[in-house]
Amino acid sequence: MTNLKYWLIAIVSAGVGGLFLYVSELAWFERHESFGTLANQVGGLLIASVALAVLWELVGRRSFFQEMLEVLRFKNDMESAGLDSIGTDYSKVIDWERRLDGAKKVDIFAAWATTWRNTNQARLARIASRSDSKIRVCLPDPNDVECVKIFATRFNMTEDRVRNKLTEAIDGYKDLDGGAGSGRVEIYVSAVFRAFTAYRVDDVFIVTLYHHKDNRSATVPALSCREGGTLYDFFSADLEGVLNASVKLYP
Protein backbone atom coordinates (compact mmCIF):
# COMPACT_ATOMS: atom_id res chain seq x y z
CA MET A 1 0.00 0.00 0.00
CA THR A 2 2.84 2.36 0.78
CA ASN A 3 4.50 1.64 -2.54
CA LEU A 4 1.18 2.14 -4.37
CA LYS A 5 0.63 5.48 -2.67
CA TYR A 6 4.06 6.76 -3.68
CA TRP A 7 3.72 5.48 -7.21
CA LEU A 8 0.32 7.18 -7.61
CA ILE A 9 1.73 10.45 -6.31
CA ALA A 10 4.71 10.09 -8.64
CA ILE A 11 2.51 9.41 -11.68
CA VAL A 12 0.20 12.34 -10.96
CA SER A 13 3.13 14.69 -10.27
CA ALA A 14 4.96 13.51 -13.39
CA GLY A 15 1.76 14.07 -15.39
CA VAL A 16 1.44 17.61 -14.05
CA GLY A 17 5.10 18.26 -14.79
CA GLY A 18 4.68 16.89 -18.31
CA LEU A 19 1.63 19.11 -18.77
CA PHE A 20 3.64 22.18 -17.83
CA LEU A 21 6.33 21.16 -20.31
CA TYR A 22 3.72 20.65 -23.02
CA VAL A 23 1.88 23.93 -22.53
CA SER A 24 5.14 25.83 -22.41
CA GLU A 25 5.46 25.05 -26.14
CA LEU A 26 2.02 26.43 -27.07
CA ALA A 27 1.73 29.49 -29.25
CA TRP A 28 0.46 31.74 -26.43
CA PHE A 29 3.56 30.97 -24.35
CA GLU A 30 5.75 31.58 -27.37
CA ARG A 31 4.32 35.11 -27.53
CA HIS A 32 4.86 35.46 -23.77
CA GLU A 33 8.32 34.04 -23.54
CA SER A 34 8.88 34.67 -19.83
CA PHE A 35 5.77 32.66 -18.89
CA GLY A 36 6.79 29.89 -21.28
CA THR A 37 10.22 29.68 -19.70
CA LEU A 38 8.68 29.62 -16.22
CA ALA A 39 6.23 26.84 -17.15
CA ASN A 40 9.05 24.82 -18.73
CA GLN A 41 11.25 25.14 -15.64
CA VAL A 42 8.40 24.33 -13.27
CA GLY A 43 7.55 21.23 -15.27
CA GLY A 44 11.15 20.02 -15.35
CA LEU A 45 11.68 20.81 -11.67
CA LEU A 46 8.48 19.01 -10.71
CA ILE A 47 9.44 15.85 -12.61
CA ALA A 48 13.01 15.82 -11.27
CA SER A 49 12.04 16.54 -7.65
CA VAL A 50 9.31 13.91 -7.66
CA ALA A 51 11.71 11.35 -9.12
CA LEU A 52 14.24 12.06 -6.38
CA ALA A 53 11.57 12.03 -3.69
CA VAL A 54 10.22 8.68 -4.87
CA LEU A 55 13.71 7.17 -4.97
CA TRP A 56 14.33 8.42 -1.43
CA GLU A 57 11.01 7.11 -0.12
CA LEU A 58 11.17 3.73 -1.81
CA VAL A 59 14.89 3.06 -1.53
CA GLY A 60 16.93 5.62 0.38
CA ARG A 61 14.86 6.08 3.50
CA ARG A 62 14.21 2.39 3.89
CA SER A 63 17.90 1.57 3.56
CA PHE A 64 18.72 4.27 6.08
CA PHE A 65 16.02 2.98 8.41
CA GLN A 66 17.40 -0.56 8.11
CA GLU A 67 20.89 0.67 8.94
CA MET A 68 19.55 2.51 11.96
CA LEU A 69 17.81 -0.65 13.12
CA GLU A 70 21.08 -2.57 12.82
CA VAL A 71 22.88 0.12 14.84
CA LEU A 72 20.18 0.06 17.51
CA ARG A 73 20.25 -3.73 17.67
CA PHE A 74 24.04 -3.64 18.04
CA LYS A 75 23.77 -0.99 20.75
CA ASN A 76 21.13 -3.01 22.58
CA ASP A 77 23.32 -6.11 22.33
CA MET A 78 26.26 -4.17 23.79
CA GLU A 79 24.08 -2.80 26.60
CA SER A 80 22.70 -6.24 27.37
CA ALA A 81 26.18 -7.77 27.39
CA GLY A 82 27.60 -4.89 29.43
CA LEU A 83 30.50 -4.55 26.99
CA ASP A 84 32.49 -1.38 27.70
CA SER A 85 35.47 -1.71 25.39
CA ILE A 86 37.20 -4.12 23.06
CA GLY A 87 40.56 -4.14 21.32
CA THR A 88 43.77 -6.07 20.79
CA ASP A 89 45.79 -4.60 23.67
CA TYR A 90 44.64 -5.59 27.15
CA SER A 91 46.69 -2.78 28.70
CA LYS A 92 44.45 -0.22 27.00
CA VAL A 93 40.95 -1.65 27.32
CA ILE A 94 40.70 0.01 30.76
CA ASP A 95 42.66 2.52 32.79
CA TRP A 96 44.50 -0.01 34.96
CA GLU A 97 46.17 2.58 37.16
CA ARG A 98 42.89 4.30 38.09
CA ARG A 99 41.03 1.02 38.53
CA LEU A 100 43.63 -0.65 40.72
CA ASP A 101 44.34 2.42 42.84
CA GLY A 102 40.79 2.40 44.18
CA ALA A 103 40.10 -1.35 44.02
CA LYS A 104 38.83 -3.39 46.96
CA LYS A 105 38.35 -6.74 45.29
CA VAL A 106 40.64 -8.20 42.64
CA ASP A 107 40.40 -11.68 41.12
CA ILE A 108 43.11 -13.07 38.85
CA PHE A 109 42.50 -16.11 36.64
CA ALA A 110 45.59 -16.71 34.54
CA ALA A 111 48.38 -19.08 33.61
CA TRP A 112 50.81 -16.89 35.56
CA ALA A 113 50.40 -13.28 34.29
CA THR A 114 54.02 -12.42 35.04
CA THR A 115 54.13 -9.24 32.95
CA TRP A 116 50.85 -7.95 34.36
CA ARG A 117 51.89 -8.77 37.94
CA ASN A 118 55.28 -7.09 37.62
CA THR A 119 53.72 -4.01 36.05
CA ASN A 120 51.16 -3.64 38.83
CA GLN A 121 53.13 -5.10 41.76
CA ALA A 122 53.11 -1.89 43.82
CA ARG A 123 49.40 -1.25 43.27
CA LEU A 124 48.50 -4.84 44.13
CA ALA A 125 50.61 -4.63 47.29
CA ARG A 126 48.71 -1.49 48.34
CA ILE A 127 45.41 -3.31 47.81
CA ALA A 128 46.67 -6.23 49.93
CA SER A 129 47.64 -3.81 52.71
CA ARG A 130 44.08 -2.53 53.18
CA SER A 131 41.93 -4.38 55.70
CA ASP A 132 38.76 -4.12 53.58
CA SER A 133 40.36 -5.49 50.41
CA LYS A 134 41.03 -8.95 49.02
CA ILE A 135 42.98 -10.43 46.12
CA ARG A 136 42.14 -13.93 44.89
CA VAL A 137 44.48 -15.67 42.47
CA CYS A 138 43.69 -18.87 40.57
CA LEU A 139 46.69 -20.53 38.90
CA PRO A 140 47.37 -23.90 37.26
CA ASP A 141 48.52 -26.59 39.67
CA PRO A 142 52.31 -27.07 39.32
CA ASN A 143 52.03 -30.48 40.99
CA ASP A 144 49.54 -31.83 38.48
CA VAL A 145 51.52 -33.70 35.81
CA GLU A 146 48.84 -33.55 33.12
CA CYS A 147 48.16 -29.88 33.79
CA VAL A 148 51.84 -28.99 33.45
CA LYS A 149 52.13 -31.08 30.29
CA ILE A 150 49.17 -29.28 28.70
CA PHE A 151 50.59 -25.85 29.46
CA ALA A 152 54.01 -26.87 28.21
CA THR A 153 52.44 -27.83 24.90
CA ARG A 154 50.23 -24.75 24.82
CA PHE A 155 53.06 -22.26 25.39
CA ASN A 156 55.80 -24.25 23.62
CA MET A 157 57.86 -24.63 26.80
CA THR A 158 59.51 -27.48 28.64
CA GLU A 159 57.61 -28.92 31.58
CA ASP A 160 60.35 -27.81 33.96
CA ARG A 161 60.05 -24.24 32.75
CA VAL A 162 56.27 -24.33 33.21
CA ARG A 163 56.72 -25.51 36.80
CA ASN A 164 59.30 -22.79 37.41
CA LYS A 165 56.95 -20.14 35.97
CA LEU A 166 54.10 -21.36 38.18
CA THR A 167 56.28 -21.52 41.30
CA GLU A 168 57.57 -18.04 40.58
CA ALA A 169 54.01 -16.76 40.14
CA ILE A 170 52.87 -18.34 43.42
CA ASP A 171 55.80 -16.79 45.30
CA GLY A 172 55.20 -13.45 43.59
CA TYR A 173 51.57 -13.33 44.66
CA LYS A 174 52.49 -14.40 48.22
CA ASP A 175 54.81 -11.40 48.35
CA LEU A 176 51.84 -9.07 47.95
CA ASP A 177 51.15 -9.34 51.68
CA GLY A 178 54.75 -10.11 52.56
CA GLY A 179 54.03 -13.79 53.00
CA ALA A 180 52.21 -12.93 56.23
CA GLY A 181 49.17 -15.06 55.45
CA SER A 182 46.91 -12.13 56.24
CA GLY A 183 43.95 -13.62 54.37
CA ARG A 184 43.82 -10.58 52.13
CA VAL A 185 45.67 -12.57 49.46
CA GLU A 186 44.29 -15.99 48.59
CA ILE A 187 45.97 -18.32 46.10
CA TYR A 188 44.19 -21.28 44.56
CA VAL A 189 45.51 -23.92 42.15
CA SER A 190 43.50 -25.93 39.69
CA ALA A 191 44.17 -28.36 36.86
CA VAL A 192 41.59 -26.67 34.63
CA PHE A 193 42.93 -25.48 31.27
CA ARG A 194 42.82 -21.72 30.68
CA ALA A 195 40.92 -20.80 27.53
CA PHE A 196 41.46 -17.13 28.40
CA THR A 197 42.96 -14.87 31.06
CA ALA A 198 40.53 -12.91 33.20
CA TYR A 199 40.90 -10.16 35.79
CA ARG A 200 38.03 -8.88 37.90
CA VAL A 201 38.57 -5.47 39.44
CA ASP A 202 35.55 -4.72 41.63
CA ASP A 203 32.64 -4.53 39.17
CA VAL A 204 34.57 -4.93 35.91
CA PHE A 205 35.94 -8.02 34.16
CA ILE A 206 38.88 -7.69 31.79
CA VAL A 207 39.37 -10.73 29.58
CA THR A 208 42.13 -11.53 27.11
CA LEU A 209 41.97 -14.43 24.70
CA TYR A 210 44.79 -16.68 23.49
CA HIS A 211 46.10 -17.10 19.97
CA HIS A 212 46.97 -20.40 18.30
CA LYS A 213 50.28 -19.51 16.69
CA ASP A 214 53.58 -21.08 17.67
CA ASN A 215 55.23 -17.75 18.45
CA ARG A 216 54.35 -15.27 21.17
CA SER A 217 52.10 -12.40 20.16
CA ALA A 218 51.60 -9.10 21.94
CA THR A 219 48.25 -8.45 20.26
CA VAL A 220 45.32 -10.65 21.22
CA PRO A 221 41.62 -9.81 21.51
CA ALA A 222 40.78 -8.19 24.83
CA LEU A 223 37.54 -6.82 26.26
CA SER A 224 36.13 -5.27 29.38
CA CYS A 225 32.59 -5.75 30.65
CA ARG A 226 30.74 -4.31 33.62
CA GLU A 227 28.60 -5.87 36.31
CA GLY A 228 24.95 -6.30 35.33
CA GLY A 229 25.68 -7.52 31.80
CA THR A 230 25.46 -11.04 30.47
CA LEU A 231 29.20 -11.20 29.74
CA TYR A 232 30.06 -10.27 33.32
CA ASP A 233 27.59 -12.85 34.62
CA PHE A 234 29.20 -15.54 32.47
CA PHE A 235 32.79 -14.79 33.52
CA SER A 236 31.77 -14.39 37.16
CA ALA A 237 29.95 -17.73 37.26
CA ASP A 238 32.83 -19.37 35.38
CA LEU A 239 35.42 -18.06 37.83
CA GLU A 240 33.44 -18.99 40.91
CA GLY A 241 32.91 -22.49 39.49
CA VAL A 242 36.65 -22.94 39.00
CA LEU A 243 37.45 -21.58 42.47
CA ASN A 244 34.94 -23.91 44.10
CA ALA A 245 36.70 -26.87 42.47
CA SER A 246 40.22 -25.57 43.22
CA VAL A 247 42.61 -26.26 46.08
CA LYS A 248 43.43 -23.34 48.35
CA LEU A 249 47.21 -23.06 48.51
CA TYR A 250 47.63 -19.84 50.49
CA PRO A 251 47.20 -18.89 53.25
Contacts in CASP RR format, 6 or more apart in sequence:
PFRMAT RR
TARGET T0000
AUTHOR 0000-0000-0000
METHOD contacts of the structure
MODEL  1
MTNLKYWLIAIVSAGVGGLFLYVSELAWFERHESFGTLANQVGGLLIASV
ALAVLWELVGRRSFFQEMLEVLRFKNDMESAGLDSIGTDYSKVIDWERRL
DGAKKVDIFAAWATTWRNTNQARLARIASRSDSKIRVCLPDPNDVECVKI
FATRFNMTEDRVRNKLTEAIDGYKDLDGGAGSGRVEIYVSAVFRAFTAYR
VDDVFIVTLYHHKDNRSATVPALSCREGGTLYDFFSADLEGVLNASVKLY
P
3 58 0 8 1.000
6 54 0 8 1.000
6 57 0 8 1.000
6 58 0 8 1.000
7 54 0 8 1.000
9 50 0 8 1.000
9 54 0 8 1.000
10 50 0 8 1.000
10 51 0 8 1.000
10 53 0 8 1.000
10 54 0 8 1.000
13 46 0 8 1.000
13 47 0 8 1.000
13 50 0 8 1.000
14 46 0 8 1.000
14 47 0 8 1.000
14 50 0 8 1.000
14 51 0 8 1.000
16 43 0 8 1.000
16 46 0 8 1.000
17 42 0 8 1.000
17 43 0 8 1.000
17 44 0 8 1.000
17 46 0 8 1.000
17 47 0 8 1.000
18 43 0 8 1.000
18 44 0 8 1.000
18 46 0 8 1.000
18 47 0 8 1.000
19 43 0 8 1.000
20 39 0 8 1.000
20 40 0 8 1.000
20 42 0 8 1.000
20 43 0 8 1.000
20 44 0 8 1.000
20 46 0 8 1.000
21 39 0 8 1.000
21 40 0 8 1.000
21 43 0 8 1.000
21 44 0 8 1.000
21 47 0 8 1.000
23 29 0 8 1.000
23 39 0 8 1.000
24 36 0 8 1.000
24 37 0 8 1.000
24 39 0 8 1.000
24 40 0 8 1.000
24 43 0 8 1.000
29 35 0 8 1.000
29 36 0 8 1.000
29 39 0 8 1.000
30 36 0 8 1.000
80 229 0 8 1.000
80 230 0 8 1.000
81 225 0 8 1.000
81 229 0 8 1.000
81 230 0 8 1.000
81 231 0 8 1.000
82 225 0 8 1.000
82 226 0 8 1.000
82 228 0 8 1.000
82 229 0 8 1.000
82 230 0 8 1.000
82 231 0 8 1.000
82 232 0 8 1.000
83 223 0 8 1.000
83 224 0 8 1.000
83 225 0 8 1.000
83 231 0 8 1.000
84 93 0 8 1.000
84 94 0 8 1.000
84 204 0 8 1.000
84 224 0 8 1.000
84 225 0 8 1.000
84 226 0 8 1.000
85 93 0 8 1.000
85 94 0 8 1.000
85 223 0 8 1.000
85 224 0 8 1.000
86 93 0 8 1.000
86 221 0 8 1.000
86 222 0 8 1.000
86 223 0 8 1.000
86 224 0 8 1.000
87 93 0 8 1.000
87 221 0 8 1.000
87 222 0 8 1.000
87 223 0 8 1.000
88 219 0 8 1.000
88 220 0 8 1.000
88 221 0 8 1.000
88 222 0 8 1.000
89 218 0 8 1.000
89 219 0 8 1.000
89 222 0 8 1.000
90 116 0 8 1.000
90 197 0 8 1.000
90 206 0 8 1.000
90 208 0 8 1.000
90 220 0 8 1.000
90 222 0 8 1.000
91 119 0 8 1.000
93 206 0 8 1.000
93 222 0 8 1.000
93 223 0 8 1.000
93 224 0 8 1.000
94 201 0 8 1.000
94 204 0 8 1.000
94 206 0 8 1.000
94 224 0 8 1.000
96 119 0 8 1.000
96 120 0 8 1.000
97 123 0 8 1.000
99 201 0 8 1.000
99 202 0 8 1.000
99 204 0 8 1.000
100 106 0 8 1.000
100 120 0 8 1.000
100 123 0 8 1.000
100 124 0 8 1.000
100 127 0 8 1.000
100 201 0 8 1.000
101 123 0 8 1.000
101 126 0 8 1.000
102 127 0 8 1.000
103 127 0 8 1.000
103 133 0 8 1.000
103 201 0 8 1.000
103 202 0 8 1.000
104 127 0 8 1.000
104 130 0 8 1.000
104 132 0 8 1.000
104 133 0 8 1.000
104 134 0 8 1.000
104 202 0 8 1.000
105 133 0 8 1.000
105 134 0 8 1.000
105 200 0 8 1.000
105 201 0 8 1.000
105 202 0 8 1.000
106 124 0 8 1.000
106 127 0 8 1.000
106 133 0 8 1.000
106 134 0 8 1.000
106 135 0 8 1.000
106 136 0 8 1.000
106 199 0 8 1.000
106 200 0 8 1.000
106 201 0 8 1.000
106 202 0 8 1.000
107 135 0 8 1.000
107 136 0 8 1.000
107 137 0 8 1.000
107 138 0 8 1.000
107 198 0 8 1.000
107 199 0 8 1.000
107 200 0 8 1.000
107 239 0 8 1.000
108 135 0 8 1.000
108 136 0 8 1.000
108 137 0 8 1.000
108 138 0 8 1.000
108 173 0 8 1.000
108 199 0 8 1.000
109 138 0 8 1.000
109 194 0 8 1.000
109 197 0 8 1.000
109 198 0 8 1.000
109 199 0 8 1.000
109 239 0 8 1.000
109 242 0 8 1.000
110 116 0 8 1.000
110 138 0 8 1.000
110 139 0 8 1.000
110 194 0 8 1.000
110 197 0 8 1.000
110 198 0 8 1.000
110 199 0 8 1.000
111 139 0 8 1.000
111 140 0 8 1.000
111 151 0 8 1.000
111 155 0 8 1.000
111 165 0 8 1.000
111 194 0 8 1.000
111 197 0 8 1.000
112 139 0 8 1.000
112 140 0 8 1.000
112 165 0 8 1.000
112 166 0 8 1.000
112 168 0 8 1.000
112 169 0 8 1.000
113 169 0 8 1.000
113 197 0 8 1.000
114 165 0 8 1.000
114 168 0 8 1.000
114 169 0 8 1.000
116 199 0 8 1.000
117 124 0 8 1.000
117 169 0 8 1.000
117 172 0 8 1.000
117 173 0 8 1.000
121 176 0 8 1.000
124 135 0 8 1.000
124 176 0 8 1.000
125 175 0 8 1.000
125 176 0 8 1.000
125 177 0 8 1.000
127 133 0 8 1.000
127 135 0 8 1.000
127 176 0 8 1.000
127 184 0 8 1.000
128 135 0 8 1.000
128 176 0 8 1.000
128 177 0 8 1.000
128 182 0 8 1.000
128 184 0 8 1.000
128 185 0 8 1.000
129 177 0 8 1.000
129 184 0 8 1.000
130 184 0 8 1.000
131 184 0 8 1.000
133 184 0 8 1.000
134 183 0 8 1.000
134 184 0 8 1.000
134 185 0 8 1.000
134 186 0 8 1.000
135 173 0 8 1.000
135 176 0 8 1.000
135 184 0 8 1.000
135 185 0 8 1.000
135 186 0 8 1.000
136 186 0 8 1.000
136 188 0 8 1.000
136 243 0 8 1.000
137 173 0 8 1.000
137 185 0 8 1.000
137 186 0 8 1.000
137 187 0 8 1.000
137 188 0 8 1.000
138 188 0 8 1.000
138 189 0 8 1.000
138 190 0 8 1.000
138 239 0 8 1.000
138 242 0 8 1.000
138 243 0 8 1.000
138 246 0 8 1.000
139 166 0 8 1.000
139 169 0 8 1.000
139 170 0 8 1.000
139 173 0 8 1.000
139 187 0 8 1.000
139 188 0 8 1.000
139 189 0 8 1.000
139 190 0 8 1.000
140 147 0 8 1.000
140 148 0 8 1.000
140 151 0 8 1.000
140 166 0 8 1.000
140 189 0 8 1.000
140 190 0 8 1.000
140 191 0 8 1.000
140 192 0 8 1.000
140 194 0 8 1.000
141 147 0 8 1.000
141 166 0 8 1.000
141 189 0 8 1.000
141 190 0 8 1.000
141 191 0 8 1.000
141 247 0 8 1.000
142 148 0 8 1.000
142 162 0 8 1.000
142 163 0 8 1.000
142 166 0 8 1.000
142 167 0 8 1.000
142 170 0 8 1.000
142 189 0 8 1.000
143 189 0 8 1.000
144 189 0 8 1.000
144 191 0 8 1.000
146 191 0 8 1.000
147 191 0 8 1.000
147 193 0 8 1.000
148 159 0 8 1.000
148 162 0 8 1.000
148 163 0 8 1.000
148 166 0 8 1.000
149 159 0 8 1.000
150 193 0 8 1.000
151 157 0 8 1.000
151 162 0 8 1.000
151 193 0 8 1.000
152 158 0 8 1.000
152 159 0 8 1.000
152 161 0 8 1.000
152 162 0 8 1.000
154 193 0 8 1.000
154 210 0 8 1.000
155 162 0 8 1.000
156 214 0 8 1.000
157 165 0 8 1.000
170 187 0 8 1.000
170 189 0 8 1.000
170 249 0 8 1.000
170 250 0 8 1.000
173 185 0 8 1.000
173 187 0 8 1.000
173 250 0 8 1.000
174 181 0 8 1.000
174 185 0 8 1.000
174 187 0 8 1.000
174 250 0 8 1.000
176 185 0 8 1.000
177 183 0 8 1.000
177 184 0 8 1.000
177 185 0 8 1.000
179 185 0 8 1.000
181 250 0 8 1.000
181 251 0 8 1.000
182 251 0 8 1.000
183 251 0 8 1.000
185 250 0 8 1.000
185 251 0 8 1.000
186 248 0 8 1.000
186 250 0 8 1.000
186 251 0 8 1.000
187 248 0 8 1.000
187 249 0 8 1.000
187 250 0 8 1.000
188 243 0 8 1.000
188 246 0 8 1.000
188 247 0 8 1.000
188 248 0 8 1.000
188 249 0 8 1.000
189 246 0 8 1.000
189 247 0 8 1.000
189 249 0 8 1.000
190 242 0 8 1.000
190 243 0 8 1.000
190 245 0 8 1.000
190 246 0 8 1.000
190 247 0 8 1.000
192 242 0 8 1.000
192 245 0 8 1.000
192 246 0 8 1.000
194 210 0 8 1.000
195 209 0 8 1.000
195 210 0 8 1.000
196 207 0 8 1.000
196 208 0 8 1.000
196 209 0 8 1.000
196 210 0 8 1.000
197 207 0 8 1.000
197 208 0 8 1.000
197 210 0 8 1.000
198 205 0 8 1.000
198 206 0 8 1.000
198 207 0 8 1.000
198 208 0 8 1.000
198 235 0 8 1.000
198 238 0 8 1.000
198 239 0 8 1.000
199 205 0 8 1.000
199 206 0 8 1.000
199 207 0 8 1.000
200 206 0 8 1.000
200 235 0 8 1.000
200 236 0 8 1.000
200 239 0 8 1.000
203 226 0 8 1.000
203 227 0 8 1.000
203 232 0 8 1.000
204 224 0 8 1.000
204 225 0 8 1.000
204 226 0 8 1.000
204 227 0 8 1.000
204 232 0 8 1.000
205 224 0 8 1.000
205 225 0 8 1.000
205 231 0 8 1.000
205 232 0 8 1.000
205 235 0 8 1.000
205 236 0 8 1.000
206 222 0 8 1.000
206 223 0 8 1.000
206 224 0 8 1.000
207 222 0 8 1.000
207 223 0 8 1.000
207 224 0 8 1.000
207 225 0 8 1.000
207 235 0 8 1.000
208 220 0 8 1.000
208 221 0 8 1.000
208 222 0 8 1.000
209 220 0 8 1.000
209 221 0 8 1.000
209 222 0 8 1.000
210 220 0 8 1.000
211 217 0 8 1.000
211 220 0 8 1.000
223 231 0 8 1.000
225 231 0 8 1.000
225 232 0 8 1.000
225 235 0 8 1.000
226 232 0 8 1.000
END
